[in-house]
Amino acid sequence: MIMPMKMLEESLNKKVSLLLKDNRILQGILSGYDDYMNMVLDEVEESGDNVTKKIGTVVIRGSNVVRIVPL
């Protein structure tokens, strides 16, 4: 099993998919993170309710993330 911080380090500047607590899915380029797993994603697309929209750069609080998948 891979540790979350190691996975974030390996995924830096690569595309990831995040499942959030409210069941939204964000896909974007992981451009930064901190020790609390707060993340900055660029070129983000949000999927939910059968709609996909581009939302640009976002900062995600680590406690809102359920799953991180490298793409």
Secondary structure, DSSP 8 states (H G I E B T S, - for coil): ---HHHHHHHHTTSEEEEEETTS-EEEEEEEEE-TT--EEEEEEEEEETTEEEEEEEEEE-GGGEEEEEE-
